[in-house]
Amino acid sequence: MINNNSQRDLLLPDNELSRLQEISSYHILDTLPEQEYDDIAMLSAQICHTPISTVAIVDETRKWHKAKFGLDKDSVPRDFAICSHTILNDEILLVEDTHLDPIFCNIGMVANPPFVRFYAGVPLINSEGFALGTLCVVDTKPNSLNGFQIRALKALARQTVALLELRKSLKVSQDLQQKIVDKNRQLQALSQTDDLSNLYNRRVLDRELSHELKRSKRYGGEFSLMMLDIDNFKQLNDTKGHSVGDKAIVAIAQLLQLESRDTDFCIRFGGDEFIILMSSTTAKQAMDMASRIKNRVEMQISSLAGLTVSIGVAHVDSFNITEQDILELADHCLYQAKANGRNAIVLMNSDSQYVESFE
């Protein structure tokens, strides 16, 4: 069915708005040429003995050629194209001589290059009943089609629709797969991230500490594990409330991320305890980072005002040691830093051969 609402004096399908929305769902417009569609255009021209053939989508303003044979134009204005009339009906449109047809004798593609005299077009109707475009053959002289050619052109039009439907299904499948991938990434991030501090959690510590120890055993080198604790944190919660304590946790987390390297892993170990796992790090480098963090906390005047931290550093340079041994060594250093009066740093190597303190 058609109505008389015009666009550039064109008759439009009753379902024009829905039809255009349906075309959009295929994500086909202005895509690059594809061999499958090019083959259909070529076969159509050869079967129908015409010099020109197109696989076209008719959008709001133009007839856009997904594939073309014997024609250079990527698109023509919709009001230039006989295909604009083809999509108004369900059947093939045959015009054996446009000069003898009062509807088409003055249309753009007839009065201008390529000066169409013969036209045969089949609407590309999808499973929802929308005419997306056309498969058409044209000639610059009067022509006609026999029964076999008409049946073949219709068959090729059905194959074109099948290609479009497959494309749409693949796009839907790809979009769904991407959503699944994105959701899995979100779930993975949630599974290894602490909600309050947005730092990594203990699951990541267990994994990465194991990887770092194995890597160092195999290739040599050294690394450090820093354990940090907010001094008098329980007192802060008891006197000022847990919301203030939470703000301190977040502020410490942000400071650790700022001071650490891209290759480090900043972890909330639990409560007010934090860990930084530092690969390929000398004892001096680890001590320097611990000093910067300690001093930055003392200098804070916002969420960390009046707070200090104690830091224990386990420096690993020999590997007859387990992951648990490293954590216990760092915890021992942290305990020693607190015993030294808090707001202090204690570093010990993996053989417990020396202790370096800084207050």
C-alpha positions in Angstrom: 0.0 0.0 0.0 1.1 3.6 -0.6 0.1 7.0 0.6 0.3 10.5 -0.9 2.6 12.1 1.7 5.4 13.3 -0.5 9.1 13.7 0.0 10.5 15.5 -3.1 7.2 14.5 -4.8 7.8 10.8 -4.0 5.1 8.4 -3.1 6.2 6.7 0.2 5.3 3.4 1.7 2.7 3.5 4.5 5.3 2.0 6.9 8.1 4.4 5.8 9.3 5.4 9.3 9.4 1.7 10.5 11.0 0.7 7.2 13.9 3.2 7.7 14.3 2.0 11.3 14.5 -1.5 10.0 17.2 -0.6 7.5 19.2 1.0 10.4 19.1 -2.2 12.3 21.2 -3.9 9.5 24.2 -1.5 9.9 24.7 -1.9 6.1 24.6 1.6 4.8 27.9 3.0 3.6 29.8 -0.2 4.3 32.6 -1.3 2.0 32.0 -3.6 -1.0 31.7 -7.3 -0.3 32.3 -10.1 -2.8 29.0 -11.9 -2.1 26.9 -8.8 -3.1 29.2 -8.0 -6.0 28.7 -11.6 -7.3 24.9 -11.2 -7.2 25.1 -7.9 -9.2 27.3 -9.5 -11.8 25.2 -12.7 -12.1 22.0 -10.6 -12.4 23.4 -8.6 -15.3 24.7 -11.7 -17.1 21.5 -13.7 -16.7 19.3 -10.8 -17.8 21.8 -9.7 -20.6 21.9 -6.1 -19.4 25.0 -3.9 -19.0 24.1 -2.6 -15.6 22.9 -4.1 -12.3 22.8 -2.9 -8.7 22.1 -4.3 -5.2 20.6 -1.2 -3.6 19.3 0.0 -0.2 16.7 2.8 -0.5 17.1 5.1 2.6 15.4 8.4 3.4 17.1 10.4 0.7 19.0 8.1 -1.7 19.3 4.8 -3.4 22.7 3.6 -2.1 24.5 0.8 -4.0 25.8 -2.0 -1.8 27.0 -3.6 -5.1 27.0 -2.4 -8.7 27.9 -3.8 -12.1 28.5 -1.5 -15.0 27.9 1.6 -13.0 30.3 4.0 -11.2 28.0 5.9 -8.9 27.9 4.9 -5.2 24.4 6.4 -4.9 21.8 8.5 -6.6 19.1 10.7 -5.2 16.0 8.8 -4.2 13.8 10.9 -6.5 16.1 10.0 -9.5 15.6 6.3 -9.1 13.0 4.0 -10.5 13.8 1.8 -7.4 11.9 4.3 -5.3 8.8 3.0 -7.0 9.8 -0.7 -6.8 9.8 -0.7 -3.0 6.1 0.4 -3.0 5.0 -3.1 -4.0 5.9 -6.7 -3.3 6.4 -7.9 -6.9 8.9 -7.2 -9.7 8.6 -3.9 -11.5 9.2 -4.2 -15.3 9.5 -1.3 -17.6 10.5 -2.4 -21.1 10.8 1.1 -22.5 10.9 4.1 -20.1 10.3 6.5 -23.0 6.8 5.0 -23.5 5.9 5.1 -19.8 4.3 8.3 -18.6 5.5 7.7 -15.0 9.1 7.2 -15.8 9.8 9.0 -19.0 11.1 12.1 -17.2 12.6 10.6 -14.1 16.2 11.5 -13.3 17.9 8.2 -14.3 16.1 8.3 -17.6 16.6 12.0 -18.5 20.2 11.9 -17.2 23.1 9.4 -17.4 23.0 6.5 -17.7 19.8 7.3 -19.7 17.8 4.2 -18.6 15.5 2.8 -21.2 14.8 -0.6 -19.7 14.4 -1.4 -16.0 13.6 -4.6 -14.0 13.7 -4.4 -10.2 12.8 -6.9 -7.4 12.1 -5.4 -4.0 14.3 -6.8 -1.2 11.7 -7.7 1.4 12.8 -9.1 4.7 11.1 -11.5 7.0 9.3 -8.6 8.7 7.7 -7.5 5.4 9.8 -4.4 5.0 11.2 -3.5 1.5 14.8 -2.6 2.3 15.9 -1.9 -1.2 16.1 -3.6 -4.6 17.9 -5.9 -6.9 17.6 -4.3 -10.3 19.0 -4.6 -13.9 18.9 -1.8 -16.4 19.7 -1.2 -20.0 20.3 1.9 -22.1 18.0 0.5 -24.8 14.5 -1.1 -24.7 14.6 -4.7 -23.5 12.5 -7.5 -21.9 12.9 -10.5 -19.7 11.7 -14.1 -20.3 10.2 -16.3 -17.6 13.5 -17.9 -16.7 15.2 -14.5 -16.3 12.4 -13.2 -14.1 12.5 -16.3 -11.9 16.3 -16.1 -11.7 16.2 -12.4 -10.7 13.7 -13.2 -8.0 15.9 -16.0 -6.7 18.9 -13.8 -6.6 16.9 -11.2 -4.7 16.0 -13.8 -2.1 19.6 -14.7 -1.8 20.4 -11.0 -1.2 17.9 -10.8 1.6 19.4 -14.0 3.1 22.8 -12.3 3.1 21.4 -9.2 4.8 19.6 -11.3 7.4 22.8 -13.3 8.1 24.7 -10.0 8.4 22.1 -8.8 10.9 22.2 -12.0 12.9 26.0 -11.9 13.1 25.9 -8.3 14.3 23.4 -9.2 17.0 25.6 -12.2 18.0 28.7 -10.1 18.0 27.0 -7.4 20.1 25.8 -10.0 22.6 29.2 -11.6 22.7 30.8 -8.2 23.4 28.2 -7.6 26.2 29.2 -10.9 27.7 32.9 -10.0 27.5 32.3 -6.6 29.1 30.2 -8.2 31.8 32.8 -10.8 32.5 35.5 -8.0 32.7 33.3 -6.1 35.2 32.8 -9.3 37.3 36.5 -10.0 37.1 37.3 -6.5 38.2 34.8 -6.8 41.1 36.2 -10.1 42.1 39.7 -8.7 42.5 39.0 -5.2 43.7 38.2 -3.9 47.2 34.9 -2.0 47.2 35.9 0.8 49.5 39.5 1.6 48.5 39.2 0.5 44.8 42.6 -1.2 45.3 43.3 -4.9 44.5 42.2 -7.4 47.1 43.9 -10.4 48.8 42.9 -12.7 45.9 45.2 -10.6 43.6 47.9 -10.6 46.3 48.0 -14.4 46.5 48.2 -14.7 42.7 50.7 -12.0 42.0 53.0 -12.8 45.0 53.2 -16.4 43.8 53.9 -15.3 40.2 56.6 -12.9 41.4 58.4 -15.4 43.6 58.3 -18.0 40.8 59.6 -15.5 38.3 62.4 -14.4 40.6 63.4 -17.9 41.3 63.7 -18.7 37.6 65.3 -15.5 36.3 66.9 -14.0 39.3 66.5 -10.5 40.6 64.9 -9.1 43.7 61.6 -7.7 44.8 60.0 -6.2 47.9 56.7 -6.4 49.7 55.7 -3.3 51.7 53.1 -3.7 54.5 51.5 -0.4 55.8 49.2 0.2 58.7 47.5 3.4 59.8 48.6 4.3 63.3 45.9 4.4 66.0 43.2 3.6 63.4 40.8 2.0 66.0 41.0 5.2 68.1 40.1 7.2 65.0 37.0 5.1 64.4 36.0 5.1 68.0 36.3 8.9 68.4 35.3 10.3 65.0 33.2 7.5 63.6 33.5 4.9 60.9 32.7 7.4 58.1 35.8 9.3 59.0 37.8 6.1 59.1 36.5 5.2 55.7 37.6 8.5 54.3 41.1 7.9 55.7 41.2 4.4 54.0 40.2 6.0 50.7 42.8 8.8 51.1 45.6 6.3 51.9 44.6 4.2 48.8 44.7 7.2 46.5 48.1 8.2 47.9 49.5 4.7 47.4 48.3 4.6 43.8 49.9 8.0 43.2 53.3 7.0 44.7 53.5 3.5 43.3 54.7 2.5 39.8 52.5 1.1 37.0 54.2 -2.3 37.6 53.4 -2.3 41.3 50.3 -3.9 42.9 48.6 -1.8 45.5 46.4 -4.0 47.7 44.1 -3.5 50.6 45.1 -6.4 52.9 42.3 -5.9 55.4 41.0 -3.2 57.7 43.6 -0.5 57.8 46.4 -2.6 56.4 47.8 -2.1 52.9 50.4 -3.9 50.8 52.4 -2.8 47.8 54.1 -5.6 45.9 57.1 -4.2 44.0 58.8 -6.3 41.4 62.5 -5.7 40.3 63.1 -3.4 43.3 66.3 -3.0 45.3 66.2 -2.5 49.1 67.1 1.2 48.7 64.3 1.7 46.1 61.8 0.1 48.4 63.0 2.2 51.4 62.8 5.4 49.3 59.2 4.6 48.3 58.3 3.8 51.9 59.8 7.1 53.1 57.9 9.1 50.5 54.6 7.5 51.5 55.3 8.1 55.2 56.2 11.7 54.6 53.2 12.3 52.3 50.8 11.0 55.0 52.4 13.4 57.6 52.0 16.3 55.2 48.3 15.7 54.5 45.9 18.3 55.8 42.6 16.8 54.6 41.3 13.3 55.3 44.6 12.2 56.7 45.2 15.2 59.0 46.9 14.2 62.1 47.4 10.6 61.0 50.6 8.7 60.6 51.6 5.3 59.2 53.9 2.5 60.2 55.6 0.5 57.4 57.3 -2.9 57.3 59.2 -4.0 54.2 60.3 -7.5 53.3 63.0 -7.4 50.7 63.4 -10.7 48.8 66.8 -11.3 47.3 67.1 -15.1 48.0 64.4 -17.6 47.2 64.5 -20.4 49.7 61.3 -18.9 51.1 57.6 -19.2 50.6 54.8 -16.7 50.0 53.7 -17.1 53.6 57.2 -16.5 54.8 57.4 -13.2 52.9 54.1 -12.0 54.4 55.2 -13.0 57.9 58.5 -11.2 57.4 56.7 -8.0 56.3 54.3 -8.3 59.2 57.2 -8.8 61.6 58.8 -5.6 60.2 55.6 -3.7 60.6 55.2 -4.9 64.2 58.8 -3.8 64.9 58.0 -0.3 63.4 55.1 0.1 65.7 57.2 -1.1 68.6 59.7 1.6 67.7 57.0 4.2 68.5 54.9 4.2 65.3 55.3 6.5 62.3 58.4 4.4 61.5 59.8 2.2 58.8 61.6 -1.2 59.3 63.1 -3.2 56.4 64.5 -6.7 56.6 65.8 -8.9 53.8 64.6 -12.5 53.1 67.5 -14.0 55.1 66.8 -11.8 58.1 70.4 -10.8 58.0 69.9 -7.1 58.5 67.3 -4.6 59.7 67.1 -1.0 58.6 65.0 1.4 60.5 63.8 4.9 59.8 61.8 7.0 62.2 
